[in-house]
Amino acid sequence: MKTDSKYIASTTTLEGRIADLLDGRTLKIRLGGVKEKKALEIWGQLTKRTAAICHLFDMDDPGSEVCVLNASKTDIETSDEFKQALRICEAYLIRTGNLFDISSGSGDKLDFSIFTRAYIVRELASIVRKAGVKDALLDLDREVVWAIGNQPYSKGWTLALIDPETEDEAGEFTLEGASAVICWNGGVPEVIFGKDPLDTHVFAQVRGRANANLVKDMNSMLSITSVQKYD
């Protein structure tokens, strides 16, 4: 896990690359009004927690808990966090009408890859809050974003919508005390806003396969606040 940090005005920007689990995506963490020493202490906690989550769910690590479980021919004991993750995924399976499924087609293998991206963001946001940080942004390559409070000198956090194909800017949006997932369809960005990064990410993953009634139900069950298209 490669990390880098720099101190700018009243905002500390910390960037880390989690290449194995998240397919090379960059996790950017911005902490407002935090001195550099404290920010780096928090960053140490965040990287340690991320490494622990990877050890549970990394499909590319033969020693991860999920890979050991998938390779076992008999039932094995799993950690409490692994069990809790299974319960969370089972709840999402029900709420999405069986569309969000971490099991393989045969049902005998588990793959937490999609779940883990938003799970990491949610877990790290909890650490940031417990550290007493009032203003922060966690940005996983705009795939999963979680904003707390405000960036310096403005209301909320303003983020640019960058087309992943052309790298052109297609607009911007502001996020405060909420999560967002950015989806691209033919160069047109659509932002899904929600109260929880896992809820928002799961909704984004299954919405295209759901009928209108299920989409309506998921909007309320998954705490989705709005979906906005920027064209």
Backbone torsions as a table, in degrees:
resi	resn	phi	psi	omega
1	MET	NA	115.1	-179.9
2	LYS	-91.6	134.0	178.8
3	THR	-127.6	152.3	177.6
4	ASP	-146.1	151.1	179.5
5	SER	-149.0	153.9	173.9
6	LYS	-154.0	154.2	-176.3
7	TYR	-109.3	123.7	-178.5
8	ILE	-129.5	117.4	178.4
9	ALA	48.2	-126.2	-177.7
10	SER	-97.4	11.4	179.7
11	THR	-122.2	128.0	173.9
12	THR	-96.0	124.5	179.3
13	THR	-105.9	119.7	-179.6
14	LEU	-117.5	133.0	-178.9
15	GLU	-127.1	136.9	176.1
16	GLY	-136.7	147.5	177.5
17	ARG	-110.3	122.8	179.8
18	ILE	-110.4	84.0	-165.6
19	ALA	-74.0	-40.5	-171.2
20	ASP	-68.8	-50.7	-173.3
21	LEU	-81.2	-34.4	-169.7
22	LEU	-110.6	26.0	172.6
23	ASP	54.5	40.6	176.1
24	GLY	79.8	6.7	178.8
25	ARG	-68.8	149.6	-179.3
26	THR	-102.1	127.8	175.5
27	LEU	-96.5	116.1	179.1
28	LYS	-106.8	132.7	179.6
29	ILE	-125.7	122.9	178.7
30	ARG	-115.8	127.2	-178.6
31	LEU	-116.9	117.5	-177.4
32	GLY	-88.0	138.2	174.9
33	GLY	65.7	28.9	-179.3
34	VAL	-118.6	130.3	177.9
35	LYS	-66.5	153.2	-171.7
36	GLU	-58.4	-41.1	-178.5
37	LYS	-60.9	-46.3	179.3
38	LYS	-67.1	-39.0	179.5
39	ALA	-59.8	-41.2	-179.6
40	LEU	-70.6	-31.6	174.6
41	GLU	-64.8	-43.1	177.9
42	ILE	-63.6	-42.5	179.9
43	TRP	-58.9	-37.5	176.3
44	GLY	-61.0	-41.0	177.6
45	GLN	-64.9	-39.3	-177.9
46	LEU	-67.1	-43.2	-179.6
47	THR	-68.3	-36.3	177.6
48	LYS	-64.0	-43.0	179.8
49	ARG	-67.0	-39.4	179.2
50	THR	-63.5	-42.4	178.9
51	ALA	-60.9	-38.7	179.5
52	ALA	-66.0	-39.9	178.6
53	ILE	-66.9	-41.1	177.7
54	CYS	-59.8	-38.9	-179.7
55	HIS	-63.9	-23.6	177.1
56	LEU	-81.4	-44.2	-163.4
57	PHE	-120.7	1.2	-174.8
58	ASP	-71.7	114.1	-178.5
59	MET	-71.5	-16.2	-179.9
60	ASP	-93.7	-1.4	-180.0
61	ASP	-108.5	107.6	-178.5
62	PRO	-58.8	-21.0	-179.9
63	GLY	-90.9	-1.8	178.9
64	SER	-68.2	157.2	-176.1
65	GLU	-62.1	-39.1	-179.1
66	VAL	-68.3	-38.3	179.5
67	CYS	-69.5	-39.3	176.8
68	VAL	-62.5	-42.5	178.9
69	LEU	-64.2	-45.5	-178.7
70	ASN	-64.0	-31.0	-177.6
71	ALA	-84.6	-16.0	-176.6
72	SER	-74.6	139.7	177.7
73	LYS	-91.3	-5.4	178.0
74	THR	-130.2	165.1	177.0
75	ASP	-66.7	135.5	177.3
76	ILE	-125.9	158.2	179.4
77	GLU	-77.8	135.2	178.5
78	THR	-114.6	164.6	-178.7
79	SER	-70.4	163.9	179.0
80	ASP	-62.5	-39.7	-179.9
81	GLU	-66.0	-38.4	177.5
82	PHE	-62.8	-43.7	178.1
83	LYS	-61.8	-41.5	179.8
84	GLN	-64.4	-40.1	177.9
85	ALA	-62.0	-40.0	177.1
86	LEU	-61.7	-40.7	178.9
87	ARG	-65.7	-40.5	178.5
88	ILE	-62.2	-46.0	-178.9
89	CYS	-66.1	-35.0	176.6
90	GLU	-64.7	-39.2	177.5
91	ALA	-64.0	-40.8	177.5
92	TYR	-67.3	-34.8	176.5
93	LEU	-58.3	-43.5	179.8
94	ILE	-69.4	-46.2	-176.1
95	ARG	-67.2	-23.8	-179.1
96	THR	-102.1	16.1	179.8
97	GLY	61.5	38.4	178.6
98	ASN	72.0	13.9	-179.4
99	LEU	-82.0	-34.6	178.2
100	PHE	-91.3	104.6	-172.1
101	ASP	-134.3	119.2	-179.4
102	ILE	-88.6	-2.0	178.7
103	SER	-88.6	155.5	177.3
104	SER	-74.2	176.0	-179.5
105	GLY	-57.4	-34.8	179.5
106	SER	-82.7	-13.4	176.3
107	GLY	82.4	0.9	-176.3
108	ASP	-102.7	1.0	177.5
109	LYS	-126.6	149.1	179.8
110	LEU	-116.5	142.1	177.7
111	ASP	-137.3	108.5	-176.3
112	PHE	-93.5	8.8	-168.9
113	SER	-52.5	-52.4	-177.6
114	ILE	-67.1	-42.4	178.2
115	PHE	-58.6	-42.1	-171.2
116	THR	-65.2	-33.8	-177.8
117	ARG	-57.3	-51.7	-178.9
118	ALA	-75.3	-30.6	178.6
119	TYR	-62.2	-42.6	178.0
120	ILE	-61.0	-45.8	-179.9
121	VAL	-59.7	-44.0	-179.2
122	ARG	-65.4	-43.0	-179.7
123	GLU	-65.5	-40.6	-179.4
124	LEU	-70.4	-33.9	176.3
125	ALA	-62.0	-36.2	178.2
126	SER	-64.3	-39.9	177.8
127	ILE	-64.6	-43.1	179.8
128	VAL	-59.8	-44.8	179.2
129	ARG	-62.8	-45.1	-178.3
130	LYS	-63.0	-25.4	178.1
131	ALA	-79.0	-1.8	177.1
132	GLY	85.8	12.9	179.6
133	VAL	-79.0	126.0	-177.6
134	LYS	-94.7	-21.1	-177.3
135	ASP	-130.2	117.0	-177.6
136	ALA	-156.7	154.9	175.4
137	LEU	-135.5	127.8	174.0
138	LEU	-113.6	120.0	-170.8
139	ASP	-130.3	107.6	177.3
140	LEU	-95.4	78.8	179.4
141	ASP	49.9	35.9	-179.6
142	ARG	62.0	3.7	175.2
143	GLU	-75.3	-43.1	174.5
144	VAL	-134.3	123.3	-179.1
145	VAL	-127.3	140.1	177.0
146	TRP	-135.2	123.9	-176.6
147	ALA	-114.4	136.4	175.7
148	ILE	-122.9	123.8	176.5
149	GLY	66.3	-137.3	-170.8
150	ASN	-132.9	153.5	169.1
151	GLN	-80.8	164.1	-177.0
152	PRO	-58.2	135.4	171.2
153	TYR	67.1	22.8	177.5
154	SER	-157.7	171.9	-179.7
155	LYS	-94.8	124.2	-178.8
156	GLY	70.6	-164.4	178.0
157	TRP	-120.0	125.9	180.0
158	THR	-95.8	127.0	-177.5
159	LEU	-124.3	138.9	177.4
160	ALA	-82.5	146.9	174.9
161	LEU	-97.4	105.6	-176.3
162	ILE	-106.4	120.2	179.3
163	ASP	-62.4	120.0	-177.7
164	PRO	-65.7	-19.6	-179.5
165	GLU	-86.4	-46.6	-174.6
166	THR	-102.4	-15.5	-175.4
167	GLU	64.7	17.3	175.0
168	ASP	-82.3	150.1	176.7
169	GLU	-86.5	126.6	-176.7
170	ALA	-108.1	7.2	-178.8
171	GLY	142.9	-166.0	178.4
172	GLU	-154.4	162.8	176.9
173	PHE	-145.7	161.3	-179.0
174	THR	-114.5	138.0	-176.0
175	LEU	-130.8	134.3	179.3
176	GLU	-146.6	122.2	177.8
177	GLY	57.6	38.5	-176.1
178	ALA	-157.9	172.3	176.7
179	SER	-112.0	161.3	178.2
180	ALA	-148.5	148.3	172.5
181	VAL	-128.5	130.3	-178.7
182	ILE	-101.5	125.4	178.3
183	CYS	-114.7	143.9	-179.9
184	TRP	-119.2	131.4	178.9
185	ASN	-134.4	103.7	-179.0
186	GLY	62.4	36.1	179.4
187	GLY	82.4	0.5	179.1
188	VAL	-104.2	120.8	-179.0
189	PRO	-82.5	145.2	175.1
190	GLU	-133.3	129.2	-177.0
191	VAL	-110.2	126.4	176.4
192	ILE	-100.7	122.5	-178.7
193	PHE	-106.1	140.3	179.1
194	GLY	-154.1	174.4	-177.4
195	LYS	-90.5	-11.0	-176.5
196	ASP	-143.1	131.9	-176.9
197	PRO	-62.1	-35.1	178.0
198	LEU	-68.1	-45.5	177.0
199	ASP	-56.4	-47.6	-175.6
200	THR	-65.0	-43.2	-178.5
201	HIS	-67.2	-43.2	178.4
202	VAL	-61.5	-44.9	178.8
203	PHE	-58.6	-43.0	-179.7
204	ALA	-63.7	-34.7	-177.5
205	GLN	-71.5	-32.0	-172.0
206	VAL	-109.3	-13.2	-172.3
207	ARG	-55.6	-40.4	-177.0
208	GLY	-66.5	-16.8	-179.5
209	ARG	-104.4	1.0	-176.2
210	ALA	-99.1	148.2	174.9
211	ASN	-78.7	172.9	-173.2
212	ALA	-60.9	-39.7	-178.9
213	ASN	-66.8	-41.2	179.5
214	LEU	-67.7	-39.2	177.2
215	VAL	-58.9	-42.7	178.9
216	LYS	-62.9	-42.9	179.3
217	ASP	-64.9	-41.5	-178.3
218	MET	-67.0	-32.1	178.6
219	ASN	-54.9	-41.0	-179.0
220	SER	-85.3	-40.9	-177.5
221	MET	-69.7	-28.3	-176.8
222	LEU	-105.8	18.1	175.5
223	SER	51.7	41.7	175.8
224	ILE	-82.7	128.5	-176.9
225	THR	-93.7	-35.1	178.7
226	SER	-168.9	161.2	173.7
227	VAL	-130.5	121.4	-174.7
228	GLN	-123.4	132.1	177.0
229	LYS	-99.9	138.2	-179.6
230	TYR	-116.5	94.7	-179.3
231	ASP	-127.1	NA	NA
